[in-house]
Each structure stands twice: as C-alpha cells, then as structure tokens.
Amino acid sequence: MLSMNRTYNRREALGLLSAASAAFAAACGSSPTSPTTTTTSSSTTSGTTTSSSCAVSPEETAGPYPDHTGMFGNSAFYRQDITEGKSGLPLTLALSVVNVRNACAPVANAVVEVWQCDATGNYSEYGNSIGQTFLRGLQTTDSNGLVTFRTIYPGWYMGRATHVHVEVFVNGATVKTTQIAFPETVSSAVYRTGVYAAHGQNSTSNSGDMVFADGVDHELASLSGDTSSGYTATLQIGISV
C-alpha cells in the first residue's frame, strides 16, 4: 500500500487545480492507448449499438472531483451500494476488468473505484457537500474480473457529457483511470423524469465533450432497462499489465 501515497498526492493536486475551474475536466482530452483487438461483439440498447472488443480502455483525466479522503485504505468504502440515500433512477454498474496483454483474460483482485455526480450535478467531498461521501465507492474484482455497484443514473453539470469516473488499481498502484459514457437517447429520457426533470436536459453531447470527443468506442456503456425500473450499465475495462 506504500505506493498509494504517490497516487493520492497526484489526485489531490488535480482537485486543487480544479477548484479554480469546475470545467477542468472539459479542457482535457482523451489519450487512448493503441488498442489490440482480438474479439468483437455488439449489442443494441434503446436504439443505440455499442461494440465491445479486446482493447485497452482510453486513459482519461480523473477530473476535478476525485476522492481526497483516502477511501482506498478504508474498508468502510468497499461497498456495492454507494447511493447513501441519494435520490435518482436506480443504476447497476456491472464492470469487468480484463488484461489485454493476456488475451483479455479476467483480472481478479483488482480494486475498482467509481465516483459520479448526483441528479443535480453535484459531487460529494466538494462545495456544499464537503464531509459527505455519496456516490463513491470501491469493490475488488472476483475470479471473473467482475465488480457490481448499485448507484443512481448520473446527472450532469455544465460543460460535460453524462459520465461516471473509474480508476483501477492492481497491487496498490493505479493502472487505469478512465470514464464511462452513456447513450444520449437514454440520458435524455432519464432527464425528463423524477428528480432529474427540474435540472433539465444536458446540452453537452458525447461528441461535443472534450473527454469523449475522440470517440467512445471503448467507453460507452451498454444499457438495459427502462425509466420506470432503472437500468443496468455494462462495460469492459481493458488494462495492460
């Protein structure tokens, strides 16, 4: 765990820089690693077709709102349910971590951390939510490389497309920081309902977002469900270790 000191210093620095501009994430583009494709499959959800292949997931900014309380070293935050009572449409995040260097074999015992904004675009630990830890958490992958989080469909804030942040650790060191994109048709439908409606529609599309503008081929979640019962978002995260 000694390597975590270096990791959290970096993330804290990002948080300090972003305090000067909440749009910091919108100013940083993707830097995807050249993918090595071995297999490809496709699925269609709500009229959106996404592809899943054996490729290294793009490396993205941790953004302006990473954890700075030390969740990685606190067992209380290794949890499936990260809602902490936040209202919103139920969302199950089903993420699989695979090693592209090993023909996309599952990676067991990796730690996956996720964080996102609430229905009105606010993050815990920042602004009026200092001292709160909603919509953040970690899980350790099982023998199939899988983790599952119970959360809410993410809201949005100015300048960013709808997204969830992901960071993957192997043996205590960060090996991948990326983001999950969502189908715009689904987001539009969600934002017309319940606690999202008052906040309105997100004016930033995936293609207009500086993080996702170079494509979301390996970051777009495959969604199943509806605006009544909620959704399950599935995504494969490729690392190279």
N, C-alpha and C positions, 0 to 999 in steps of 0.2 A: 503493500500500500504506500510505500515511501514515494513512489512516483506521482501519487495524487497531489502532492504539494505543488509540483510544477504545473500540473493540469489546472488546478483551481486558481493559481495565480493568473494564468492566461485568461481564464473565463472571467475572473473578477475584473481584469483590465478591460475586457470587452464591455462589461457592464458599466464601468466608469466612463468609457468613451461614449457610450450610447446615451448616457444621462444628458449629454449636451444636445442630442438629437434623437428623438424617438423614431426617426425614419432611417436610422443607421443601417438596418437590415436591407432597406430598399436600395442602398447605394452599393451593395456588394453582390457581385455576380457569381455564377457557378464556376467551379473549376473541376469538372469531372475528370476522373482518371480514365484513360483509354480502356474501354471495356473489351473483355474477351468473351464472345458469345459462343455457347456450346449448345444450348437448347432454347427453344422459344415456344411459348404458349400464349393464348389470348383469351380474354373474357369480356363480356359485354354487360354493363350495368346501367340502367336508366338511359339507354341510348348512347352510352359512351364506351368505346372499345379501348382497352389498355393492353399493353404487352408486358410479359414478364420473362426475362431472359437471364442467363448466367452472366452477369456483368457487375463490375464494381459500381456501387452507387456513387453518384456525384458527391464531391466534398463541398459543403456549404458553410456559410457563416453560422456561428452559434447565436448571432443576433444580439439585440440589446438587452435581452432578459434571461440570461442563463442563471442557474441556481448559484447562490453565493453563501449558502448556509452550511454546506458540507453534507448534503444528502447522501452522497456516495458512501460515506463512512458511518451512516446512521441506519441501523436495521429497521427503525420505525417507518422509513420511507420506501422500503422494499415491499411494495403492495400492488395488488391488482386494481383496486378501486381507488382512483385518485381524485374523485369529484369533491370530497369534503363538503357535500351539501350544495354545491353549485347547481343552479337550475339550467336545464337545457335538454335537448333531444339526446337520448342515450346513444352512445357510440362505443362499440367494442373495437379496439385496435388489436389486430392479430398480426404480429410481425415475426418474420423468420429471418435468422441471420445465417448466411452461408459464406463459405470460403472459396472465392473464385480461383485461388491458386490450387485448390484441391477439387476441381470439377464441381464446384458449388455444393460440396458436402456440408451438412449441417454443422454449425459451431455450437457446441454445448458449453455451458458455464460462462458464457459471455454475459456481461451486465449491460442492460439496455435502459437508458434513461430517456424519458419523454417529458416535454413541457409545452404548454399551449396557453392561449388566452381564453377568457370566458366568453359568454354570449355577447357581451358589450365591448369586447376588445381589450380587456384588462388582464394583466399578469399578476400573479401573487409575487410577493417579495419586493415589489416596486410601487412607487406612487402612493396611492391611498391604501394599498394592500401590503405594505411593509409589515413583517411579522406573520403573514399568512402564507400557507404552502399549498393552496388548492391547485389542482390540475398539473401536478408534478409528481413524479414517482419513478421507481426503478423496479426491474424484475431481472432474474437470472434465467438465461435460456435453458430449456430442458434438453434431453438427449436428441431431440429432433430440431434443435435450434430455435424453438418457438417461445414467444412470450405473449401474454394477453393482458391488456389494460382495459378497465371499464372507466369510461370518461363521458364527456358530452361532445356533441359536434362543435368544433371550434368556431368562435365568432371571427371578427375581422377588425382591423384598425387601418387607418388611413395610410395608403402607400404600399400595402402588402396584400397579395392574394391570400386566400384562406390556406392555412398551413398548420402543421404540428412539427416541432423540433425533435430530433432524435440524436442521441450520442451513444456509441457502442464502445465498451471497454473490454479488453482482454488482458488478463493478468494485471489488472490495476491501471493499465495505460490506455489512453484514448486511441482507438484505431479508425474511427469513422464519426464524423459529425455531418449530419445531413438533414433534410426536411422532407415532410410528406405533403404532397399536393393533393387537391381534391377536385373531382369533376365539377365544373361550374354549373351544370344543369342541376346537380344535386344541391349544391350550396344555395343556388337561387331559390329552390323550392323550400329548403330549410329556413331560409331567412324571411320567408313570408309567414312563418308560424310562431306561435308561443312567445317566449321571452326574446326571440330574435327580431320580431317584427318591428318593434319600436326603433331599433338601431338601423333598420333599412337594409338595402342591398349593397354588396361590396362593389365599388366602382373599379377596382383593380383586378384585371383578368390574369390568368396564368401567363399568357404571352406578354402582358404588359408589366409583369412583375420582374424586377431586376435579378431576383434569385432564380426564377423559373424561366426567364425569357429565352434561354438557350435550349429549352425543351424539358419535358417532364417524363420522358420515356421510361426512366427507371426510378421515378419518384411519385408517379400518380397512383394513388391507392385504388384498388378495385373494390367497389362498394356494393353491398346487397342490403335490402331492407326498404323502409319507406318512412315518410314523415309522421306516421302515426305511432309505430312501434320502435323506431330507431334504426340504426344502421350498424353493419359490421364492415370495417375497412381492413383490407388485407394488402400487405406489401412485403416483398422480399428485399432484404438489405444485403447487398454483396460487399464483403470486405476482402482484403488481400493480406493474409498473414502467413 
